[in-house]
């Protein structure tokens, strides 16, 4: 009798994870053109075995042949278009429509559009799929499983591997699916199916009973029932499980036939149970391997895979409002929030003021509102008569954005500062003007007179930025006040100025704001972390949902997936870079003294570096939670150490060296050189930033490829 060649042969297979043995000395043969039911409890090794068959995992020892070759060999088509794979999980993108999900795998396999439309219509009727425009995430669990099955069937594969395809489906629909699988097998394709419904595998031509990594039996269902004198396969499985504890670890191979007769009797026209009692037994499973043939696959399959993954990523991105807003609008929100809220001088600051000089005058405190009073007059003897000079001081103070709130005593004013109502209190003595006039006329005066001619100030120093601003504004007030007084007395304006003359700065403005110092670093950090978060989220979602793994079984290579993500994310980063530059330079007037092109290139490269960091997180972190912890945990040290919040010169030398290795410490300084000084790209202060950014891109990509290679092996 003719024998049927084998489609899948597993020989002496062993696979372990740590100390846990998943597969143990396992032999398995699946002939062409049959339905092979693989049965076993959860954790027995079914999914691991299927992963080895499709080339996604490697055995510790033993051999696997699939369709005449070894999985993963060049030209084998496995993983690839010769296999249709439905994993136990749904493994579909939630943002796909039902039609998109089927078309995605059709494109991977190089199918033309007309063929995909034809197959989708056929599978929709067969599997009772939901409407083609319905999103996967809005489908019920049973509907999702039917779509997942359709995706595995779309290209009529030579080998169909289905992991729990009928779980949760209507019994009538399960029966229809089994009838279809029988028809597929009659057409020459091979089907390997796992299921929880043990009795339904009676419709398989051959079943394998797997427990604790060992194949207990491999035979036609009726033959197993006959040999063990059982009415149900569950009873037979129980007997075999009890025998496993009594026999040596390896079950005798007499229950493991390797071939199936080519001719089958079809009883009563029912093809679901054809010829399963006429198996022949041979001694070597490799003797009947299908000769290795060059698989017939469409040309330019790599281009088809790129197209499929590209369309998938576009749909995934555009149909996820949160991700779209985060990628496009969040840079605008971040930049606007920074320029609106950070780095500007404090506004509407009030200080407590006690002015005894005005209070003891005939007009009281209202005397400062009397514009007809002359506060400084040059007398005939060329002395200067000063009167109510505290009013001038308060006028100049208000011109420097400090506003007075009058108190009667210094104790009350200091109490207001102590309770946190104000940040500063000022006190003018009753003899302030007269004592100041004597001080200007006679340089040798007593300490008491010096005290009366001074403005006493009490500050709340717990807020460094505000207290520093008040001190700076009071110094400016004193400068403008004395110039005004000297001019009124016809004296040189700089007579009583601090004897330090600040000329125009070499770089920057004479009155700089903190926002100009912080802006380069803020732009760098925004463009770094946004792509990093988006990339890690998308990649981890694909991996956890099983989309990446299922695409890999279909033949998509890791580098193809990475290349598509890099291309799309680069386009998004380019948009983000343009947004940020327009807002910063045109919208908020940040000075740009250097090259716009150099600035844009540095920001764009930083975005690419952040994207690579996101890839790094996605391949090394096992979950969104872990990725979030690592991203957050690395974000704050980088921000604190990069010199944005505090200059590197304020850090210890060892910490400074650590800071210089971070991805945007030196690039932030380089961008500041471009913006503030207009330094050329050929200057080390600028091109060092480019070199550090490129180094981070290369290093993270190297670690990514290393991780992917290790996972593959």
C-alpha positions as CSV (number, residue, x, y, z in Angstrom):
1,X,0.0,0.0,0.0
2,X,1.3,3.5,-0.9
3,X,2.4,5.7,1.9
4,X,1.9,9.4,2.4
5,X,5.0,11.5,3.0
6,X,5.4,13.5,6.2
7,X,4.8,17.2,6.4
8,X,6.2,17.6,10.0
9,X,8.6,15.4,11.8
10,X,9.8,16.1,15.3
11,X,12.6,13.7,16.5
12,X,13.9,13.2,20.0
13,X,12.9,16.8,20.9
14,X,14.0,18.4,24.3
15,X,13.2,21.9,25.4
16,X,13.7,23.4,28.9
17,X,13.2,26.8,30.5
18,X,15.6,27.0,33.5
19,X,14.9,24.0,35.6
20,X,11.5,23.3,34.0
21,X,11.4,20.7,31.3
22,X,8.8,21.5,28.7
23,X,9.5,18.9,26.1
24,X,11.2,15.6,26.9
25,X,12.6,13.2,24.3
26,X,9.5,13.8,22.1
27,X,8.9,12.1,18.7
28,X,6.0,13.3,16.4
29,X,5.0,12.7,12.8
30,X,2.4,14.6,10.9
31,X,1.7,13.3,7.4
32,X,0.7,15.5,4.5
33,X,-3.0,15.9,3.9
34,X,-4.3,15.0,7.3
35,X,-5.8,16.7,10.3
36,X,-3.6,16.1,13.3
37,X,-5.2,16.8,16.7
38,X,-2.7,17.7,19.5
39,X,-4.3,17.2,22.9
40,X,-3.0,17.9,26.4
41,X,-3.7,19.9,29.5
42,X,-2.5,23.5,30.0
43,X,1.3,23.7,30.5
44,X,2.0,20.3,28.9
45,X,4.1,21.9,26.1
46,X,1.6,22.2,23.2
47,X,2.3,25.9,22.5
48,X,6.1,25.5,22.9
49,X,6.0,22.5,20.5
50,X,4.1,24.6,17.9
51,X,6.5,27.5,18.3
52,X,9.4,25.1,17.5
53,X,7.6,23.8,14.5
54,X,7.0,27.3,13.1
55,X,10.6,28.3,13.8
56,X,10.1,30.8,16.6
57,X,11.8,28.7,19.2
58,X,14.8,26.3,19.0
59,X,15.0,23.0,20.6
60,X,17.7,22.3,23.2
61,X,18.3,19.0,21.4
62,X,16.6,16.9,18.8
63,X,15.4,17.7,15.2
64,X,12.4,19.3,13.5
65,X,11.6,19.0,9.8
66,X,8.8,21.0,8.3
67,X,7.7,20.6,4.7
68,X,11.0,19.0,3.7
69,X,13.3,21.5,5.5
70,X,14.3,22.9,8.8
71,X,12.4,25.9,10.1
72,X,14.3,29.1,9.7
73,X,16.5,27.9,6.9
74,X,16.8,30.3,4.0
75,X,14.2,29.5,1.4
76,X,12.3,27.1,3.6
77,X,9.2,29.3,3.8
78,X,8.9,28.5,7.5
79,X,8.4,31.0,9.1
80,X,6.7,32.5,6.1
81,X,4.0,32.0,3.6
82,X,3.9,28.2,3.6
83,X,2.4,28.2,7.1
84,X,-0.9,29.6,8.4
85,X,-0.7,30.2,12.1
86,X,-3.5,31.0,14.6
87,X,-2.1,31.4,18.1
88,X,-4.0,30.8,21.3
89,X,-4.3,34.5,21.9
90,X,-6.1,36.7,19.5
91,X,-2.9,38.4,18.4
92,X,-4.6,41.1,16.3
93,X,-4.3,44.9,16.4
94,X,-7.3,46.4,18.2
95,X,-7.4,49.4,15.9
96,X,-7.8,47.0,12.9
97,X,-11.2,46.5,11.3
98,X,-12.2,43.0,10.6
99,X,-11.3,43.5,6.9
100,X,-8.0,45.2,7.9
101,X,-7.0,42.2,10.0
102,X,-7.5,39.7,7.2
103,X,-5.9,42.0,4.6
104,X,-2.9,42.6,6.8
105,X,-1.8,39.0,6.6
106,X,-2.9,38.7,3.0
107,X,-0.4,41.6,2.2
108,X,2.3,39.9,4.2
109,X,1.9,36.8,2.0
110,X,2.0,38.9,-1.2
111,X,-1.6,38.4,-2.2
112,X,-3.0,40.8,-4.8
113,X,-6.0,42.9,-3.9
114,X,-8.6,41.0,-6.0
115,X,-7.5,37.7,-4.4
116,X,-7.8,39.2,-0.9
117,X,-11.3,40.5,-1.6
118,X,-12.3,37.1,-2.9
119,X,-10.9,35.2,0.1
120,X,-12.3,37.7,2.6
121,X,-15.8,37.2,1.1
122,X,-15.4,33.5,1.2
123,X,-14.1,33.4,4.8
124,X,-16.8,35.9,6.0
125,X,-19.5,33.5,4.8
126,X,-17.7,30.4,6.1
127,X,-16.9,31.8,9.6
128,X,-19.8,34.2,9.9
129,X,-17.5,37.1,10.5
130,X,-18.8,40.5,11.8
131,X,-19.1,43.4,9.4
132,X,-15.9,44.2,7.6
133,X,-15.8,47.7,9.0
134,X,-16.2,46.7,12.6
135,X,-13.1,47.3,14.8
136,X,-11.5,44.3,16.4
137,X,-11.5,46.0,19.8
138,X,-15.3,46.3,19.6
139,X,-15.8,42.6,18.7
140,X,-16.8,40.0,21.2
141,X,-14.3,37.3,22.2
142,X,-15.9,34.7,19.9
143,X,-16.0,37.1,16.9
144,X,-12.3,37.9,17.5
145,X,-11.4,34.3,17.4
146,X,-13.2,33.8,14.1
147,X,-11.4,36.8,12.6
148,X,-8.1,35.3,13.9
149,X,-8.9,32.0,12.2
150,X,-9.7,33.8,9.0
151,X,-6.3,35.6,9.1
152,X,-4.6,32.2,9.3
153,X,-6.7,30.8,6.4
154,X,-6.5,33.7,4.0
155,X,-3.6,32.5,1.8
156,X,-4.4,28.7,1.6
157,X,-1.2,27.6,3.3
158,X,0.4,24.2,2.9
159,X,0.6,23.8,6.7
160,X,-2.1,25.1,8.9
161,X,-1.4,25.3,12.6
162,X,-4.4,26.3,14.9
163,X,-4.0,26.7,18.6
164,X,-7.4,26.4,20.3
165,X,-9.3,27.7,17.3
166,X,-12.8,26.7,18.4
167,X,-12.8,27.9,22.0
168,X,-16.0,29.8,22.8
169,X,-17.6,29.2,19.4
170,X,-21.1,28.0,18.7
171,X,-21.3,24.2,18.3
172,X,-22.8,24.5,14.9
173,X,-20.0,26.9,13.8
174,X,-17.4,24.5,15.3
175,X,-18.9,21.7,13.1
176,X,-18.7,23.9,10.0
177,X,-15.1,24.7,10.8
178,X,-14.2,21.0,11.1
179,X,-16.0,20.2,7.8
180,X,-13.9,23.0,6.2
181,X,-10.7,21.7,7.7
182,X,-11.5,18.2,6.3
183,X,-11.9,19.8,2.9
184,X,-8.6,21.6,3.3
185,X,-6.9,18.4,4.2
186,X,-8.4,16.6,1.1
187,X,-6.9,19.4,-1.0
188,X,-3.5,18.3,0.2
189,X,-2.9,20.8,3.0
190,X,-1.8,19.6,6.5
191,X,-3.7,20.8,9.6
192,X,-2.3,20.7,13.2
193,X,-4.9,21.7,15.7
194,X,-5.0,21.9,19.5
195,X,-8.3,22.0,21.3
196,X,-9.9,21.7,24.8
197,X,-12.8,19.8,23.3
198,X,-11.2,16.3,23.3
199,X,-14.1,14.4,21.8
200,X,-14.3,16.7,18.8
201,X,-10.8,15.5,17.8
202,X,-12.5,12.2,16.8
203,X,-12.9,14.0,13.5
204,X,-9.1,14.3,13.1
205,X,-7.2,11.7,11.1
206,X,-4.6,11.3,13.8
207,X,-4.2,12.6,17.3
208,X,-1.2,13.0,19.7
209,X,-1.8,12.9,23.4
210,X,0.8,15.1,25.2
211,X,1.4,15.2,28.9
212,X,4.3,16.7,30.9
213,X,6.3,17.2,27.7
214,X,5.9,13.6,26.5
215,X,3.8,12.2,23.7
216,X,2.0,9.4,25.3
217,X,0.4,8.1,22.1
218,X,0.1,9.1,18.4
219,X,-2.6,7.2,16.5
220,X,-5.9,7.4,14.7
221,X,-8.7,8.2,17.3
222,X,-10.5,4.9,16.6
223,X,-7.3,2.9,17.0
224,X,-6.5,4.5,20.4
225,X,-10.1,3.7,21.6
226,X,-9.7,0.1,20.3
227,X,-6.2,-0.5,21.9
228,X,-7.2,0.8,25.3
229,X,-10.8,-0.5,25.2
230,X,-12.3,2.9,26.0
231,X,-15.5,4.6,24.8
232,X,-14.1,8.1,25.0
233,X,-10.8,9.7,24.3
234,X,-10.8,11.3,27.8
235,X,-10.9,7.8,29.3
236,X,-8.0,6.7,27.0
237,X,-6.0,9.8,28.0
238,X,-6.6,9.0,31.7
239,X,-5.3,5.4,31.2
240,X,-2.2,6.7,29.4
241,X,-1.6,9.2,32.1
242,X,-1.7,6.5,34.7
243,X,0.6,4.3,32.6
244,X,3.1,7.2,32.4
245,X,3.7,7.0,36.1
246,X,4.2,3.2,36.0
247,X,6.4,3.0,32.8
248,X,9.9,4.4,32.2
249,X,10.0,8.1,31.2
250,X,9.8,7.2,27.4
251,X,6.6,5.6,26.2
252,X,7.3,2.7,23.7
253,X,7.2,4.0,20.2
254,X,4.9,1.1,18.9
255,X,2.0,3.6,19.3
256,X,3.7,6.1,16.9
257,X,2.9,5.4,13.3
258,X,4.6,7.7,10.8
259,X,2.7,7.3,7.6
260,X,-0.8,7.2,6.3
261,X,-2.2,5.2,3.4
262,X,-2.6,7.3,0.2
263,X,-6.0,5.7,-0.5
264,X,-8.8,6.0,1.9
265,X,-12.2,4.5,2.1
266,X,-15.0,7.1,2.4
267,X,-17.9,5.7,4.3
268,X,-21.3,6.9,3.3
269,X,-19.7,10.0,1.7
270,X,-18.7,11.5,5.0
271,X,-15.2,12.8,4.5
272,X,-14.6,13.8,8.1
273,X,-13.7,10.3,9.2
274,X,-12.0,9.0,6.1
275,X,-9.5,6.1,6.3
276,X,-8.2,6.5,9.8
277,X,-8.0,2.8,10.5
278,X,-5.5,1.9,7.8
279,X,-2.3,3.3,9.2
280,X,1.0,1.6,8.5
281,X,3.9,1.7,10.9
282,X,7.5,2.3,9.9
283,X,10.7,2.5,12.0
284,X,12.1,5.8,11.0
285,X,10.1,9.0,10.7
286,X,12.7,10.7,8.5
287,X,12.5,8.0,5.9
288,X,9.3,9.5,4.5
289,X,10.1,13.2,4.6
290,X,8.8,15.2,1.7
291,X,11.7,16.1,-0.6
292,X,12.8,19.6,0.0
293,X,11.3,21.7,-2.8
294,X,11.8,25.3,-3.5
295,X,8.6,26.9,-2.1
296,X,6.4,28.7,-4.6
297,X,6.1,32.1,-3.1
298,X,5.2,35.5,-4.7
299,X,8.0,37.6,-6.0
300,X,9.1,40.7,-4.0
301,X,7.7,39.2,-0.8
302,X,9.9,41.5,1.2
303,X,8.2,44.5,-0.4
304,X,4.8,43.0,0.4
305,X,5.8,42.6,4.0
306,X,7.1,46.2,4.3
307,X,3.8,47.4,2.7
308,X,1.7,45.4,5.1
309,X,3.6,46.5,8.2
310,X,3.6,50.1,7.0
311,X,-0.2,50.1,6.5
312,X,-0.7,48.4,9.9
313,X,1.4,51.1,11.7
314,X,-0.4,53.9,9.9
315,X,-3.8,52.5,10.9
316,X,-2.7,51.7,14.4
317,X,-1.4,55.3,14.9
318,X,-4.1,57.2,13.2
319,X,-7.0,55.3,14.8
320,X,-5.6,55.8,18.3
321,X,-6.7,59.3,19.4
322,X,-4.6,59.3,22.5
323,X,-1.4,58.4,20.7
324,X,-2.2,60.9,17.9
325,X,-2.8,63.7,20.4
326,X,0.2,62.7,22.4
327,X,2.5,62.7,19.4
328,X,1.3,65.8,17.5
329,X,-0.3,68.1,20.1
330,X,1.7,67.2,23.2
331,X,4.9,68.9,21.9
332,X,2.9,72.1,21.4
333,X,1.3,71.8,24.8
334,X,4.7,71.2,26.4
335,X,6.5,74.1,24.7
336,X,3.6,76.5,25.3
337,X,3.4,75.5,29.0
338,X,7.1,76.0,29.4
339,X,7.2,79.5,27.8
340,X,4.1,80.6,29.5
341,X,5.0,79.4,33.0
342,X,8.7,78.9,33.4
343,X,11.7,81.3,33.5
344,X,9.9,84.6,33.6
345,X,10.3,87.2,36.4
346,X,7.7,87.1,39.2
347,X,4.8,89.5,38.7
348,X,2.6,91.5,41.1
349,X,4.9,91.2,44.1
350,X,3.9,93.3,47.1
351,X,6.2,94.2,49.9
352,X,5.3,95.5,53.3
353,X,6.4,99.1,53.7
354,X,6.7,101.3,56.9
355,X,7.4,104.9,56.0
356,X,7.7,106.9,59.2
357,X,9.1,109.9,57.3
358,X,5.8,110.3,55.4
359,X,3.6,109.3,58.3
360,X,5.1,112.1,60.6
361,X,4.7,114.8,57.9
362,X,1.9,117.3,58.1
363,X,0.1,115.6,55.2
364,X,0.7,112.0,56.4
365,X,1.2,109.2,53.9
366,X,-0.7,111.2,51.2
367,X,2.3,113.5,50.9
368,X,3.9,111.1,48.4
369,X,0.9,111.7,46.1
370,X,1.6,115.4,46.0
371,X,3.4,116.0,42.7
372,X,4.1,119.7,43.5
373,X,6.5,119.0,46.3
374,X,10.2,119.3,45.4
375,X,12.0,116.4,47.0
376,X,15.6,117.6,46.1
377,X,16.6,121.2,45.6
378,X,20.1,122.7,44.9
379,X,20.6,125.6,47.3
380,X,22.7,128.7,46.7
381,X,25.6,127.4,48.8
382,X,25.6,124.4,46.4
383,X,24.3,122.1,49.0
384,X,21.3,119.8,48.3
385,X,18.2,120.1,50.3
386,X,16.4,116.7,50.4
387,X,12.8,116.3,51.5
388,X,10.6,113.1,51.5
389,X,13.2,111.2,49.4
390,X,11.4,108.0,50.6
391,X,8.6,108.9,48.1
392,X,11.0,108.8,45.2
393,X,12.5,105.5,46.3
394,X,9.0,104.0,46.5
395,X,8.2,105.4,43.0
396,X,11.3,103.8,41.6
397,X,10.6,100.6,43.4
398,X,7.2,100.4,41.7
399,X,8.7,101.0,38.3
400,X,10.8,97.8,39.0
401,X,7.6,95.7,39.6
402,X,7.6,95.8,43.4
403,X,4.5,97.3,45.0
404,X,4.0,98.7,48.4
405,X,1.5,97.8,51.1
406,X,1.6,100.3,53.9
407,X,2.0,99.2,57.6
408,X,2.2,101.5,60.6
409,X,5.1,99.8,62.5
410,X,8.1,97.6,61.6
411,X,6.8,94.9,63.9
412,X,3.6,94.6,62.0
413,X,5.5,94.6,58.7
414,X,7.9,91.8,59.8
415,X,5.0,89.8,61.2
416,X,3.3,89.9,57.7
417,X,6.5,88.5,56.3
418,X,6.8,85.9,59.0
419,X,3.2,84.6,58.4
420,X,4.0,84.3,54.6
421,X,1.8,87.1,53.5
422,X,4.7,89.0,51.9
423,X,8.2,88.1,50.9
424,X,9.8,91.4,52.1
425,X,9.4,94.3,54.5
426,X,11.0,97.8,54.1
427,X,11.4,100.5,56.7
428,X,12.2,104.2,56.3
429,X,13.1,106.2,59.4
430,X,11.5,109.5,60.3
431,X,14.8,111.4,59.4
432,X,15.6,109.4,56.2
433,X,15.9,112.4,53.8
434,X,17.7,114.8,56.1
435,X,20.2,112.1,57.2
436,X,20.7,111.1,53.5
437,X,21.4,114.8,52.7
438,X,24.0,115.1,55.4
439,X,25.5,111.8,54.3
440,X,26.0,113.1,50.8
441,X,27.4,116.4,51.9
442,X,29.7,115.2,54.6
443,X,31.3,111.8,53.9
444,X,32.4,111.4,57.5
445,X,29.2,110.9,59.6
446,X,28.4,109.0,62.7
447,X,27.0,105.5,62.7
448,X,23.6,106.8,64.0
449,X,23.3,109.0,60.9
450,X,24.3,106.2,58.6
451,X,21.6,104.0,60.1
452,X,18.9,106.7,59.7
453,X,19.8,107.3,56.0
454,X,19.6,103.5,55.2
455,X,16.5,101.6,54.0
456,X,16.1,98.5,56.3
457,X,14.9,95.3,54.5
458,X,13.8,92.0,55.9
459,X,13.4,89.1,53.4
460,X,11.8,85.7,53.4
461,X,14.7,83.6,52.0
462,X,12.8,80.3,51.8
463,X,11.9,80.9,48.2
464,X,15.2,81.4,46.4
465,X,13.9,82.6,43.1
466,X,11.6,85.3,44.5
467,X,14.0,86.5,47.3
468,X,16.8,86.7,44.7
469,X,14.4,88.7,42.4
470,X,13.4,91.1,45.2
471,X,17.1,91.7,46.1
472,X,18.0,92.3,42.5
473,X,15.1,94.7,42.0
474,X,15.9,96.6,45.1
475,X,19.5,97.0,43.9
476,X,18.1,98.4,40.6
477,X,15.8,100.6,42.5
478,X,18.7,102.0,44.5
479,X,20.6,102.6,41.3
480,X,17.8,104.5,39.6
481,X,16.9,106.4,42.8
482,X,20.4,107.7,43.4
483,X,20.8,108.7,39.8
484,X,17.6,110.7,40.0
485,X,18.6,112.3,43.2
486,X,22.1,113.3,41.9
487,X,20.6,114.7,38.7
488,X,18.2,116.8,40.8
489,X,21.1,118.1,42.9
490,X,23.3,118.8,39.8
491,X,25.8,116.2,40.8
492,X,27.4,113.4,38.6
493,X,24.8,110.6,38.5
494,X,27.4,107.9,39.4
495,X,28.7,109.7,42.5
496,X,27.2,107.2,44.9
497,X,26.9,104.2,42.6
498,X,28.6,100.9,43.4
499,X,32.1,101.4,41.9
500,X,31.7,98.5,39.5
501,X,30.8,99.3,35.9
502,X,29.1,96.5,33.9
503,X,29.5,97.1,30.1
504,X,27.3,95.5,27.5
505,X,27.7,91.7,27.7
506,X,29.8,89.9,25.1
507,X,27.1,87.2,24.7
508,X,23.4,87.5,25.6
509,X,21.3,90.4,26.9
510,X,22.1,92.8,29.7
511,X,18.8,91.8,31.3
512,X,18.5,88.1,30.6
513,X,15.5,85.9,31.7
514,X,15.9,82.4,32.9
515,X,13.7,81.2,30.1
516,X,16.5,81.8,27.6
517,X,18.9,79.7,29.6
518,X,16.5,76.8,30.1
519,X,14.9,76.8,26.6
520,X,17.6,74.7,24.8
521,X,17.6,72.0,27.4
522,X,13.8,71.9,27.6
523,X,13.5,71.6,23.8
524,X,16.0,68.8,23.8
525,X,14.3,66.8,26.6
526,X,10.8,67.2,25.1
527,X,12.0,65.9,21.7
528,X,13.9,63.0,23.4
529,X,11.2,61.6,25.7
530,X,8.1,62.0,23.5
531,X,9.3,59.6,20.8
532,X,10.7,57.3,23.5
533,X,7.4,56.9,25.3
534,X,5.4,56.5,22.0
535,X,7.8,54.0,20.5
536,X,8.0,51.8,23.7
537,X,4.3,51.9,24.1
538,X,3.5,50.8,20.5
539,X,6.2,48.1,20.4
540,X,5.3,46.6,23.8
541,X,1.6,46.6,22.9
542,X,2.4,44.7,19.7
543,X,4.5,42.2,21.6
544,X,2.1,41.6,24.5
545,X,-0.9,41.3,22.2
546,X,1.1,38.7,20.2
547,X,1.0,40.8,17.0
548,X,4.8,40.8,16.6
549,X,5.1,37.1,17.2
550,X,2.3,36.2,14.8
551,X,3.7,38.5,12.1
552,X,7.1,36.9,12.6
553,X,5.5,33.4,12.0
554,X,4.0,34.9,8.8
555,X,7.5,35.8,7.7
556,X,8.0,39.4,8.8
557,X,11.6,39.9,10.0
558,X,12.5,41.9,13.1
559,X,14.5,44.3,11.0
560,X,11.6,44.9,8.7
561,X,9.3,45.7,11.6
562,X,12.0,48.0,13.1
563,X,12.7,49.7,9.7
564,X,9.0,50.6,9.3
565,X,8.7,51.9,12.8
566,X,11.9,54.0,12.4
567,X,10.6,55.4,9.1
568,X,7.2,56.4,10.5
569,X,8.5,57.7,13.8
570,X,11.1,59.7,11.9
571,X,8.3,61.5,10.1
572,X,6.5,62.2,13.3
573,X,9.8,63.5,14.9
574,X,10.3,65.8,11.9
575,X,6.8,67.2,12.5
576,X,7.5,67.6,16.2
577,X,10.8,69.3,15.5
578,X,9.2,71.9,13.1
579,X,6.4,72.5,15.6
580,X,8.8,73.2,18.4
581,X,11.1,75.5,16.4
582,X,8.2,77.5,15.0
583,X,6.8,78.0,18.5
584,X,10.1,78.8,20.2
585,X,11.7,81.1,17.7
586,X,8.7,82.6,15.8
587,X,6.1,82.4,18.5
588,X,8.0,83.3,21.7
589,X,11.0,85.1,20.2
590,X,13.8,83.0,21.5
591,X,16.9,84.4,19.8
592,X,18.5,82.4,17.0
593,X,22.0,83.6,16.3
594,X,23.2,80.4,14.7
595,X,22.1,78.2,11.9
596,X,18.5,77.2,11.8
597,X,19.4,74.0,9.8
598,X,22.0,73.0,12.4
599,X,19.5,73.6,15.2
600,X,16.8,71.5,13.4
601,X,19.2,68.7,12.7
602,X,20.3,68.5,16.4
603,X,16.7,68.4,17.6
604,X,15.8,65.8,15.0
605,X,18.7,63.6,15.9
606,X,17.8,63.9,19.6
607,X,14.3,62.7,18.6
608,X,15.8,59.7,16.8
609,X,17.9,59.0,19.9
610,X,14.7,59.1,22.0
611,X,13.0,56.8,19.6
612,X,15.9,54.3,19.9
613,X,15.7,54.6,23.6
614,X,12.0,53.6,23.3
615,X,13.0,50.6,21.2
616,X,15.5,49.7,23.9
617,X,12.8,49.8,26.6
618,X,10.4,47.8,24.4
619,X,12.8,44.9,23.9
620,X,14.2,44.8,27.4
621,X,11.0,45.5,29.4
622,X,8.5,42.7,29.8
623,X,5.4,45.0,30.3
624,X,4.1,48.5,30.1
625,X,4.5,48.9,33.8
626,X,8.2,48.0,33.7
627,X,8.7,50.3,30.8
628,X,7.0,53.1,32.6
629,X,9.1,52.6,35.7
630,X,12.3,52.5,33.8
631,X,11.4,55.6,31.7
632,X,10.3,57.6,34.7
633,X,13.2,56.4,36.8
634,X,15.7,57.5,34.1
635,X,13.9,60.7,33.2
636,X,14.3,62.5,36.5
637,X,18.0,61.8,37.0
638,X,18.7,63.0,33.4
639,X,16.7,66.2,34.0
640,X,18.4,66.9,37.3
641,X,21.9,66.2,36.0
642,X,21.9,67.7,32.5
643,X,22.4,71.3,33.6
644,X,18.9,72.6,32.8
645,X,17.9,73.2,36.4
646,X,21.3,73.9,37.9
647,X,24.7,74.4,36.2
648,X,27.2,71.6,36.1
649,X,29.7,73.8,37.8
650,X,27.6,73.5,41.0
651,X,28.1,69.7,41.1
652,X,30.9,67.6,42.4
653,X,33.5,66.6,39.8
654,X,32.5,62.9,39.9
655,X,28.9,63.7,39.4
656,X,29.8,66.1,36.6
657,X,31.5,63.3,34.6
658,X,28.4,61.2,35.0
659,X,26.2,64.0,33.8
660,X,28.3,64.5,30.7
661,X,27.6,60.9,29.6
662,X,23.8,61.5,29.6
663,X,22.1,61.8,26.2
664,X,21.2,65.5,26.3
665,X,23.7,67.2,28.7
666,X,26.3,68.1,26.0
667,X,23.6,68.5,23.3
668,X,21.8,71.0,25.4
669,X,25.0,73.0,25.8
670,X,25.6,72.7,22.0
671,X,22.1,74.0,21.2
672,X,22.7,76.9,23.7
673,X,25.9,77.7,21.8
674,X,23.9,77.9,18.6
675,X,21.1,80.0,19.9
676,X,22.8,82.4,22.2
677,X,26.3,82.8,20.6
678,X,25.8,81.8,17.0
679,X,28.7,79.4,17.2
680,X,29.6,77.5,14.0
681,X,28.9,73.8,13.6
682,X,32.6,73.3,13.1
683,X,33.3,74.4,16.6
684,X,33.8,71.6,19.1
685,X,31.3,73.2,21.5
686,X,28.6,72.5,18.8
687,X,29.7,69.3,17.0
688,X,30.3,67.5,20.3
689,X,26.6,67.6,20.8
690,X,26.0,65.9,17.5
691,X,28.6,63.3,18.2
692,X,27.1,62.4,21.6
693,X,23.6,62.1,20.1
694,X,24.9,59.8,17.3
695,X,26.8,57.7,19.8
696,X,23.6,57.2,21.9
697,X,21.7,56.2,18.7
698,X,24.4,53.6,17.7
699,X,24.8,52.2,21.2
700,X,21.1,51.7,21.9
701,X,20.6,50.2,18.4
702,X,23.5,47.8,19.1
703,X,21.9,46.7,22.4
704,X,18.5,46.3,20.6
705,X,19.9,44.1,17.9
706,X,21.9,42.0,20.4
707,X,18.7,41.4,22.4
708,X,16.7,40.4,19.4
709,X,19.5,38.0,18.3
710,X,19.6,36.4,21.7
711,X,15.9,36.0,21.9
712,X,15.9,34.4,18.5
713,X,18.5,31.9,19.5
